[in-house]
């Protein structure tokens, strides 16, 4: 995109060439300063990540925390990872999270897109009131009603189960319609008018015409709803019983690994780092590969209205 | 044949008309239609589905009838009792503990289980929602029957079941789309929220914990307590302190990330910056990793025995120093938040920077404007214009930013100013305070709910004011 802009302004280069020597010197100066700033910033931003990975691979003597700038031995190994898989339920947590994330991702995506489509492309009497109600609902802090959700799940006999987690994660999906609606709003109506003339049902228009045109927003919805459960430990903490570690998700498992009691932090910090590196690598690379869609999603919702 | 749908749309009169006046008129109309209506309509009015069955819409009629049977069973065996207690008794249960009551007929003591206020309230809310949903379905059923009357009067056949179904993937497709998401929303958001809002008017706290104790309605006492200055129990002083910190935090966190993020994006996307992709990736890695990991990690790095102190050779409690109203932890939190937030803004604004209309910038350059002037007078207003909604969401998001505070300091450190009331601590935001009030050993659900309502009011006000303002801005300088 940048290149296109540069190519479309061929005149600029000439003005640069004809500028004075002083101008050039100033440019070089500014360039150096900015590159140095970027490099320093980059290091500041990456150091904690480096620390995380380094700790994960460190061979621990006794305590988990690094308390020297240059540790006595720089030995590296996979000990923490082995410990993670043998002494904790990390593998099970991983499987649990994958299961919950996949299921809630499917449901959330369906609910969000269905709501957004109905509110964007269809006109009915309750449309405006419905949007207003959801706007108002969204202004209440999310976990204000957490306790009540827990009681409702308990009444349904669902606490301490993954189904409960899936339901809770996808339960509020309708309220997340806003970004997708912004995208659907931009698709020209002439498309569906043509389809209606051909005798297509609204269902066909939704499934065969609009959704295929909305790939970025579909990917965005899938991406965000899939990543959500990997980072949530508040709702899991309430729904999943602390005494059943085989039902934990990764976030809760890792959180409790270093927060279950006072000594836990020092004992398990290196294992936490090992687990965190695995999650970070997975979710991180997913995010980095998909960041184009992520940005498109957020900005397409933000630019509208 | 095309399915026929002849729902008479009420003419969209002036919307300003009072809601209740309109409701009254519509009720009057509805009653009139039923009274004047055919036998089938009257049957449907009395028992859902009968009218439909009379008109040979068997599947639809049986479904309606089944729903009504289910509803009656639900109310008789479960919801009805709770609903009556919840709505009409004025208390949330009267029998506190399991009691031994002498039974004359049996001739021995029987134990009568105590009532559970929480369940009465919860099931009361559930039953109320079920009742409302039932009334809506019932109204649909009567309306459908009235429509059938009209069709017959016009000499047309009533819809077959197949036609009705096809309606739901055509004209009424939105019903199909919205049904399940809205049911989920009702069960997992609306009902819990109603329950929690009602809790604000009760004395549900650690001294009144079901099942062993009852709690009861207390009117606006909790709201009064929020504004009370009474020593030790009055929330007002601490509420103001936490409110002030919440607002300052939201303001500083939002705008520091916003402006620094834009500057970073500018620096990376300058024409003469090399290795753009490398720089961008370096910063994006920091936000690609789930937040709870980076935040937990940061809290350990900044710990008293953490690596940062070791490197600096100091023992500074970055997240635990209470001097000067806990200034140091507050600053540290803001800096960590910048570490998390700046790359995020950079990522978001990069695209916007590239879409700035180039002709304006070219024109400004020809006029001899400096790079700084161009940035301030053209680029910044443009970015600001495009990102106003984003800024508002960020601001509201920061008011509710539970993760950053909870994972870094857990709301701590505790200090003398906050001590005692609702176990609040110095870096608590309203939301972490709310969380603490519902999870601590001394739970105070009533006050937690009041604080939730306060957060709602604040977020609502912020959104309302800024949206109105931003509309004015949009009209003034139109970039499109």
Contacts between the chains, C-beta under 8 A, distances in Angstrom:
chain1	res1	chain2	res2	distance
A	1	B	354	5.2
A	2	B	269	7.0
A	2	B	271	8.0
A	2	B	276	8.0
A	2	B	354	6.3
A	5	B	354	7.1
A	5	B	358	6.1
A	6	B	271	7.0
A	8	B	358	7.6
A	9	B	358	7.0
A	9	B	362	7.1
A	27	B	272	6.8
A	31	B	272	5.4
A	31	B	273	7.5
A	34	B	267	5.3
A	34	B	270	6.9
A	34	B	273	6.4
A	35	B	273	7.1
A	35	B	274	7.3
A	37	B	267	6.7
A	38	B	267	6.1
A	38	B	268	6.9
A	38	B	273	7.4
A	38	B	279	5.0
A	41	B	264	7.2
A	41	B	283	7.3
A	42	B	279	6.3
A	42	B	282	3.9
A	42	B	283	6.8
A	44	B	339	7.6
A	45	B	282	6.2
A	45	B	283	5.5
A	45	B	285	7.5
A	45	B	286	4.7
A	45	B	339	6.7
A	45	B	343	6.8
A	46	B	282	5.9
A	46	B	285	6.7
A	46	B	286	7.3
A	48	B	286	7.8
A	48	B	294	6.8
A	48	B	297	5.8
A	48	B	298	6.5
A	48	B	301	6.2
A	48	B	339	7.8
A	49	B	285	6.2
A	49	B	286	6.7
A	49	B	289	7.0
A	49	B	294	8.0
A	51	B	297	7.4
A	51	B	301	6.7
A	51	B	307	6.5
A	52	B	293	7.7
A	52	B	297	5.6
A	65	B	300	7.0
A	65	B	303	7.9
A	65	B	305	6.6
A	65	B	306	7.4
A	65	B	307	7.8
A	66	B	307	5.6
A	66	B	310	7.7
A	67	B	305	6.1
A	67	B	307	7.3
A	67	B	310	5.4
A	68	B	310	6.1
A	69	B	307	7.7
A	69	B	310	5.8
A	69	B	311	5.2
A	111	B	180	6.9
A	111	B	181	4.0
A	111	B	184	6.6
A	112	B	181	7.8
A	114	B	177	4.1
A	114	B	178	6.9
A	114	B	180	7.7
A	114	B	181	5.9
A	115	B	177	7.0
A	115	B	178	6.2
A	115	B	181	4.9
A	115	B	182	7.9
A	117	B	177	6.1
A	118	B	173	7.5
A	118	B	174	4.1
A	118	B	177	4.2
A	118	B	178	5.1
A	122	B	173	6.5
A	122	B	174	4.4
A	122	B	177	7.9
A	124	B	174	5.4
A	125	B	9	7.9
A	130	B	178	7.8
A	134	B	185	7.7
A	136	B	460	7.6
A	137	B	185	7.8
A	137	B	189	6.0
A	137	B	190	7.0
A	137	B	193	6.7
A	139	B	396	7.7
A	139	B	456	5.0
A	139	B	459	4.6
A	139	B	460	5.1
A	139	B	463	7.2
A	140	B	193	6.0
A	140	B	452	6.2
A	140	B	455	7.3
A	140	B	456	4.9
A	141	B	400	5.3
A	141	B	430	7.9
A	141	B	431	5.0
A	141	B	434	6.4
A	141	B	452	5.6
A	141	B	455	5.0
A	141	B	456	7.5
A	142	B	400	7.3
A	143	B	402	7.3
A	143	B	431	7.7
A	143	B	434	7.8
A	143	B	435	6.4
A	144	B	193	7.3
A	144	B	196	5.5
A	144	B	434	6.3
A	144	B	448	7.3
A	144	B	449	7.0
A	144	B	452	3.6
A	144	B	455	7.7
A	145	B	189	7.0
A	145	B	192	3.5
A	145	B	193	4.8
A	145	B	195	7.1
A	145	B	196	4.7
A	146	B	192	7.8
A	146	B	438	7.2
A	147	B	196	7.3
A	147	B	438	5.4
A	147	B	445	6.8
A	148	B	122	7.1
A	148	B	191	7.3
A	148	B	192	3.5
A	148	B	193	7.5
A	148	B	195	4.1
A	148	B	196	5.2
A	149	B	188	6.1
A	149	B	192	4.8
A	151	B	118	6.8
A	151	B	122	5.3
A	151	B	195	7.6
A	152	B	122	7.1
A	152	B	126	7.6
A	152	B	187	7.0
A	152	B	188	7.5
A	152	B	191	6.6
A	152	B	192	6.3
A	155	B	122	7.0
A	155	B	123	7.5
A	155	B	126	7.9
A	167	B	184	7.4
A	167	B	188	6.6
A	168	B	188	6.2
A	170	B	184	6.7
A	171	B	184	4.8
A	171	B	185	6.9
A	171	B	187	6.7
A	171	B	188	2.9
A	171	B	189	6.4
A	172	B	184	7.8
A	172	B	185	6.5
A	172	B	188	6.3
A	172	B	189	5.1
A	173	B	181	6.2
A	173	B	184	7.0
A	173	B	185	8.0
A	174	B	178	7.7
A	174	B	181	3.9
A	174	B	182	6.1
A	174	B	184	6.9
A	174	B	185	4.6
A	175	B	185	6.8
A	175	B	189	7.1
A	201	B	166	7.5
A	201	B	169	4.9
A	201	B	170	5.3
A	201	B	173	7.7
A	202	B	169	5.9
A	202	B	170	5.2
A	202	B	171	7.7
A	202	B	173	3.6
A	203	B	169	4.0
A	203	B	170	7.8
A	203	B	173	6.3
A	203	B	176	7.8
A	206	B	173	7.2
A	206	B	177	7.6
A	227	B	290	7.4
A	230	B	290	5.6
A	231	B	290	3.9
A	231	B	291	5.9
A	231	B	292	5.3
A	231	B	293	8.0
A	233	B	292	6.0
A	234	B	402	7.1
A	234	B	435	7.9
A	251	B	290	7.3
A	251	B	292	5.8
A	254	B	292	7.9
A	254	B	293	7.4
A	254	B	296	7.8
A	255	B	292	6.7
A	255	B	296	7.2
A	258	B	296	6.9
A	258	B	300	7.8
A	265	B	300	7.2
A	269	B	300	6.7
A	272	B	296	7.5
A	273	B	297	7.7
A	276	B	289	7.8
A	276	B	293	4.5
A	276	B	296	7.7
A	276	B	297	7.0
A	279	B	289	7.8
A	279	B	290	6.3
A	279	B	293	6.4
A	280	B	288	7.7
A	280	B	289	4.0
A	280	B	290	7.1
A	280	B	293	5.8
A	283	B	288	7.0
A	283	B	289	6.8
A	283	B	290	5.5
A	284	B	285	6.5
A	284	B	288	3.8
A	284	B	289	4.9
A	285	B	288	7.5
A	287	B	284	7.8
A	287	B	287	7.7
A	287	B	288	3.9
A	288	B	281	7.0
A	288	B	284	6.1
A	288	B	285	7.2
A	288	B	288	5.2
A	291	B	284	6.4
A	291	B	288	7.8
A	291	B	347	6.6
A	294	B	347	7.8
A	295	B	347	5.8
A	295	B	348	6.3
A	295	B	350	7.4
A	295	B	351	5.7
A	296	B	351	7.7
A	298	B	348	6.0
A	298	B	390	7.6
A	299	B	348	6.3
A	299	B	351	5.7
A	299	B	352	6.8
A	299	B	390	7.9
A	301	B	389	8.0
A	302	B	348	7.8
A	302	B	386	7.5
A	302	B	387	6.5
A	302	B	389	5.0
A	302	B	390	4.3
A	302	B	393	7.6
A	303	B	386	5.7
A	305	B	389	6.7
